[in-house]
Amino acid sequence: MRNRSSMIVFGLALGMMSLAAPLVADNWMRFRGPNGGGIASEASIPDKFSTQNGILWKVKLAGPGNASPIIFDNSLFIHGTTADGKERQLTCFDAVNGKVRWTRSFPAARGHTHQKNTQASSTPVTDGKVVVNAFWNGKEVIIAAFDFEGKELWHHNLGGFKSQHGAGASPIIYQDKVFLANDQDGTSTLYAFDKASGAVIWKADRDAYRACYSAPFILEKPGHAPELVVVSTTSIRGYNPDTGSPNWTWKWKFTGKMPLRTTGSPIVAHDMLYACSGDGGGDRHMVAIKLNGNGNTIEPRLAWENKKDFPYVPSLLNRGDHLYFINDKGVAGCFEARTGKSVWYVRQPDASFCSSPLLIGKRMVAISEDGDVYVFAAETKYRLLGKSSLGEAVRASPAVANGRLYIRGHEHLYCIGK
């Protein structure tokens, strides 16, 4: 099948920054899709569905995991673990019918995690030729690459991982490089690997305080060199993707008892970067950072912030002049992107959320921890268009490809469409 998922920069006027989200997104090749924006083209996803109408297939998984599925053409890849925790697995499914094509495993042990984390929380990434995943064996992080037939191309043991919550950072691919922000409690490293050979092209030490899980993205502005942007507790920083040298840095100013953790991934719109942080105690801090200039001339400054309403774990979405989100406690929101003014803010009764929502056309799709799938109108008037139940827990973020919605539950992988 012809790959129509190449990054097409939004050709918007007024010099708006781009997350390089495509106008046509047949493939979903990394965490939160094209460049991590969580945005899909129109798909044949019903507002409501059931086992009789809408669920095209579901398959049993070997064990639980928070890693999201990724899809290229008819190949779906998912990172998992066995129920006993003695193996970490990368499995390739046929995205059309759910049949297993192959599984590759690494020996492992059950490591300590937060109660909402799992042994398999890193989402793979692909460029249509290779698929790369970061495996945590309970003590160490191993990054490995495979071809589409399951042949291992290379792997690296990155050494011990220290965190009270466990591992879960997801790699990304840009051009000929694989990037992984291996943030942990204490000393952390940002890696750039050669995609073909696995050779370490460069690595940059990072000042980390708490393990963070936000996935990097590529910041592109017409006429200027791309930048690799990484968000964590200590800073928001833009790097030269070829050399690893930092171009600019913006540091959080936390006012609580301790610095907050970044888990959800950032987005960019209207010349601003939007990032969220929080902790299990309920503290929240969302910032909108104005990115003036380009490359080494960028002078980031705080445009507005919110320390109450925004999510900690789920990521944000942008459509037009507005931000859309569902927060951890089940409140769906729409805010003005440029000013931070609330447009609507509505709680969903008896619901909590860990997975990041998606924007499919003019709809926001969000899945609760109980496995209820909410479909909201991504508009300036609140409307709940539909609610369906999978009947099992969900903490992994969903994926969209070729007109279908894929959801990884605690026990099953679902394919939903018309």
WOBEL-V457634 format. One record per residue. N is the residue number from 1. PHI is phi in radians with two decimals (999 if undefined). PSI is psi in degrees with one decimal (* if undefined). Layout:
# WOBEL-V457634
n	phi	psi
N	PHI	PSI
N	PHI	PSI
This chain:
# WOBEL-V457634
n	phi	psi
1	999	139.0
2	-1.18	131.6
3	-1.38	112.4
4	-1.86	19.9
5	-1.78	13.6
6	-1.07	149.5
7	-1.23	113.4
8	-1.86	111.9
9	-1.15	132.7
10	-1.00	120.2
11	-1.54	56.0
12	-1.51	151.6
13	-1.34	-179.7
14	1.16	20.2
15	1.15	28.2
16	-1.14	142.5
17	-1.27	158.3
18	-2.21	143.6
19	-1.60	11.0
20	0.99	31.8
21	-1.29	139.2
22	-1.44	156.5
23	-1.36	-27.7
24	-2.16	122.1
25	-2.20	79.3
26	-1.33	-23.8
27	-2.01	153.9
28	-2.30	91.2
29	-1.76	0.8
30	-2.74	178.1
31	-1.02	125.0
32	1.18	21.4
33	1.32	-160.7
34	-0.89	113.8
35	0.98	21.4
36	1.36	16.6
37	-1.44	-15.2
38	1.27	19.9
39	-1.98	128.8
40	-2.09	154.8
41	-1.25	172.4
42	-0.95	132.3
43	-2.26	157.9
44	-1.45	63.5
45	-1.87	120.2
46	-1.22	151.3
47	-1.18	-29.3
48	-2.33	148.5
49	-2.64	168.9
50	-2.69	177.7
51	-1.11	-25.4
52	-1.52	-23.0
53	-2.57	102.6
54	2.14	-39.1
55	-1.44	107.0
56	-1.35	-38.4
57	-2.84	159.7
58	-2.51	145.9
59	-2.27	148.1
60	-1.32	137.1
61	-1.77	156.7
62	-1.16	-32.5
63	-2.91	173.7
64	-1.27	161.1
65	-3.04	154.7
66	-1.80	-2.1
67	-1.16	140.8
68	-1.49	153.6
69	-1.28	150.6
70	-2.19	153.2
71	-2.42	134.9
72	-2.33	122.2
73	0.89	-119.8
74	-1.82	15.9
75	-1.84	124.8
76	-2.00	131.2
77	-2.06	139.8
78	-2.52	140.6
79	-1.65	130.9
80	-2.55	-173.5
81	-2.49	156.7
82	-1.32	157.9
83	-1.05	-31.6
84	-1.48	-2.9
85	1.32	11.8
86	-1.59	-3.8
87	-2.50	145.8
88	-1.89	139.8
89	-2.28	148.0
90	-2.06	121.1
91	-2.06	137.1
92	-1.83	122.9
93	-1.90	156.2
94	-1.34	117.9
95	-1.20	-17.8
96	-1.40	-43.4
97	-2.13	-4.5
98	1.45	7.1
99	-1.34	141.3
100	-1.30	130.2
101	-1.65	-46.0
102	-2.85	159.7
103	-2.37	135.3
104	-2.12	139.8
105	-2.22	153.2
106	-2.16	137.7
107	-1.13	147.0
108	-2.72	174.2
109	-2.32	161.9
110	-1.34	114.7
111	-1.66	162.2
112	-1.25	132.6
113	-2.39	165.0
114	-1.10	154.2
115	-1.08	-21.7
116	-1.75	-3.6
117	-1.61	171.7
118	-2.38	176.8
119	-1.29	-14.6
120	-2.34	83.0
121	-2.05	-6.8
122	-1.44	129.2
123	-1.52	132.9
124	-1.16	172.6
125	-2.46	148.1
126	-2.48	158.3
127	-2.07	11.7
128	1.63	-8.1
129	-2.09	-42.5
130	-2.20	159.4
131	-2.23	132.1
132	-2.16	138.4
133	-2.48	149.8
134	-1.77	113.7
135	-1.74	138.9
136	-1.93	118.6
137	-1.59	15.2
138	1.75	-19.8
139	-2.31	-41.5
140	-2.18	157.8
141	-1.76	129.4
142	-2.11	122.4
143	-1.80	132.7
144	-2.45	149.4
145	-2.14	143.1
146	-2.34	156.1
147	-1.53	-178.7
148	-1.32	-7.5
149	-1.67	0.1
150	1.63	5.1
151	-1.34	128.3
152	-1.25	130.9
153	-1.70	-37.9
154	-2.99	160.9
155	-2.68	155.6
156	-2.31	135.3
157	-1.60	115.7
158	-1.56	3.6
159	1.59	-172.9
160	-1.11	150.7
161	-2.13	126.5
162	-2.01	117.1
163	-2.90	142.5
164	-1.26	-14.3
165	-1.89	-9.6
166	1.59	176.9
167	-1.54	170.6
168	2.94	8.1
169	-1.23	143.4
170	-1.90	135.3
171	-1.35	163.4
172	-2.31	160.2
173	-2.05	133.6
174	-2.41	119.4
175	0.95	-117.3
176	-1.76	17.1
177	-2.19	149.7
178	-1.94	129.9
179	-2.00	138.9
180	-2.44	122.2
181	-1.60	96.6
182	-1.56	66.2
183	-1.37	137.6
184	-2.59	-178.3
185	-1.24	105.4
186	1.85	-145.6
187	-1.03	131.8
188	-2.34	160.6
189	-2.44	137.5
190	-1.75	123.3
191	-1.92	146.1
192	-2.18	118.7
193	-1.90	148.5
194	-1.21	125.7
195	-1.09	-35.9
196	-1.40	-44.0
197	-1.81	-21.2
198	1.48	-0.9
199	-1.07	141.4
200	-1.32	113.3
201	-1.37	-45.0
202	-2.78	161.1
203	-2.50	146.0
204	-2.20	125.8
205	-1.21	141.9
206	-2.21	140.2
207	-1.42	103.2
208	-2.02	148.8
209	-2.04	-42.2
210	-2.29	143.2
211	-1.01	133.4
212	-2.17	156.7
213	-2.23	6.9
214	-1.12	131.4
215	-1.40	139.5
216	-1.15	167.3
217	-2.57	168.0
218	-1.77	122.2
219	-1.63	122.5
220	-2.18	133.8
221	-2.24	134.3
222	-0.93	130.8
223	1.48	3.3
224	-2.33	154.8
225	-1.16	140.8
226	-1.11	153.6
227	-2.23	147.2
228	-1.62	121.9
229	-1.95	130.0
230	-2.18	130.9
231	-1.95	131.3
232	-2.63	-176.8
233	-1.00	-45.4
234	-1.40	-28.0
235	-2.92	164.9
236	-1.95	123.3
237	-2.42	140.7
238	-1.82	131.2
239	-2.05	151.8
240	-1.29	116.8
241	-1.19	-17.4
242	-1.48	-30.6
243	-2.09	-19.8
244	1.45	1.7
245	-1.33	137.5
246	-1.30	137.7
247	-1.64	-39.9
248	-2.76	160.5
249	-2.51	138.6
250	-2.20	128.9
251	-1.87	136.8
252	-1.12	150.7
253	-2.14	90.3
254	-1.46	142.1
255	-1.96	0.4
256	-1.53	-157.9
257	-1.22	-33.2
258	-2.69	163.2
259	-1.03	147.5
260	-1.65	161.0
261	-1.67	143.4
262	-1.78	126.2
263	-2.13	-52.2
264	-1.15	154.6
265	-1.64	150.6
266	-1.39	165.1
267	-2.36	165.5
268	-2.29	135.8
269	-2.84	152.1
270	0.98	40.2
271	1.09	20.0
272	-2.27	146.4
273	-1.80	133.3
274	-2.00	125.1
275	-2.44	148.6
276	-2.14	150.3
277	-2.49	165.2
278	-3.12	-171.7
279	-2.69	173.8
280	-1.17	-17.0
281	-1.35	-9.8
282	1.90	-6.6
283	-1.19	141.8
284	-2.40	147.7
285	-2.67	109.6
286	-1.90	136.9
287	-2.25	145.3
288	-1.98	113.9
289	-1.85	119.7
290	-1.33	124.6
291	-1.83	90.4
292	-1.49	135.9
293	1.54	-163.5
294	-2.52	146.3
295	0.91	-128.4
296	-1.18	-12.4
297	-1.63	-1.8
298	-1.13	131.2
299	-2.13	87.7
300	-1.19	141.4
301	-2.50	153.8
302	-1.28	123.5
303	-1.60	-46.2
304	-2.84	164.6
305	-2.55	163.0
306	-2.54	126.3
307	-1.98	28.3
308	-2.49	-47.7
309	-1.63	-26.2
310	-1.50	166.3
311	-1.33	163.7
312	-1.78	-58.0
313	-1.55	-50.2
314	-1.14	148.4
315	-1.58	166.9
316	-1.58	167.4
317	-2.32	152.9
318	-2.24	133.3
319	-2.43	117.1
320	1.07	-126.8
321	-1.59	11.9
322	-2.29	150.9
323	-1.72	139.5
324	-2.17	146.7
325	-2.84	165.7
326	-2.21	129.0
327	-1.63	173.9
328	-1.02	-32.0
329	-1.58	7.0
330	1.60	20.1
331	-1.73	121.6
332	-1.55	141.2
333	-2.48	155.4
334	-2.34	122.2
335	-2.24	152.1
336	-1.19	127.3
337	-1.19	-35.2
338	-1.42	-28.3
339	-2.02	-21.3
340	1.42	10.3
341	-1.32	133.9
342	-1.27	132.9
343	-1.76	-50.3
344	-2.62	155.9
345	-2.74	100.7
346	-2.26	126.9
347	-1.40	139.0
348	-1.67	119.6
349	-1.03	137.2
350	0.96	40.4
351	-2.32	142.7
352	-2.33	156.5
353	-2.37	137.6
354	-2.05	-37.1
355	-1.29	154.8
356	-1.49	139.7
357	-1.31	167.8
358	-2.10	154.1
359	-1.92	113.3
360	-2.01	102.1
361	1.09	-118.1
362	-1.83	22.7
363	-2.19	140.0
364	-1.77	125.1
365	-1.89	122.7
366	-2.32	140.2
367	-2.11	124.6
368	-1.37	167.5
369	-1.10	-24.1
370	-1.44	-4.2
371	1.55	19.7
372	-1.56	129.9
373	-1.77	113.1
374	-1.74	137.8
375	-2.13	116.5
376	-1.93	150.7
377	-1.29	125.6
378	-1.50	72.5
379	-2.42	174.7
380	-1.44	-0.4
381	-2.05	129.2
382	-1.16	128.3
383	-2.57	124.7
384	-1.59	112.2
385	-1.48	-28.3
386	-2.99	156.2
387	-2.52	127.7
388	-2.31	158.2
389	-2.11	132.6
390	-1.53	-21.2
391	1.43	13.3
392	-2.64	160.3
393	-1.13	145.5
394	-2.41	124.7
395	-2.20	-11.5
396	-1.42	146.7
397	-1.36	141.6
398	-1.35	174.0
399	-2.38	154.7
400	-2.26	131.9
401	-2.75	140.6
402	0.91	40.5
403	1.37	9.9
404	-2.19	150.7
405	-1.82	129.3
406	-2.02	128.2
407	-2.21	129.6
408	-1.71	110.8
409	-1.58	-178.5
410	-1.10	-32.2
411	-2.11	-25.3
412	-2.30	158.6
413	-1.87	128.7
414	-1.96	145.0
415	-2.10	123.8
416	-2.19	135.4
417	-3.07	-179.2
418	-1.64	*
